[in-house]
């Protein structure tokens, strides 16, 4: 289970890896619509995805070496699933409703 990203994590990431001098007070004063805040969060997410991809690759190699050979594992089999956006969730609900109504009509 992944821990949530804290403001301290983002500041540490910005200062250490991106070389952006920013204080915790400046980060707390930022609005979520601030371009620098968005850029920092996007960079943090990209870093986390790269770490997940490296771990998934390692897991796939180990699974393929230890497996029976019936299934070839890919790194994507071990990547965390991205949550769906609200729009995607709404489309899923609408399509499920349409399928349900079609099945009721067929009866």
Residue pairs with C-beta under 8 A, 6 or more apart in sequence:
2 80
5 41
5 44
7 24
7 27
7 28
8 24
9 44
10 27
10 40
10 41
10 44
11 22
11 23
11 24
11 27
13 40
13 43
13 44
13 47
14 20
14 22
14 27
14 40
14 43
15 21
15 22
17 47
18 40
18 43
20 36
20 40
22 36
22 40
27 37
27 40
30 36
30 37
31 37
32 38
52 79
52 80
53 75
53 79
55 78
56 75
56 76
56 77
56 78
56 79
57 75
59 73
59 75
59 78
60 73
60 74
60 75
60 77
60 78
63 73
63 77
63 78
64 72
64 73
67 73
84 92
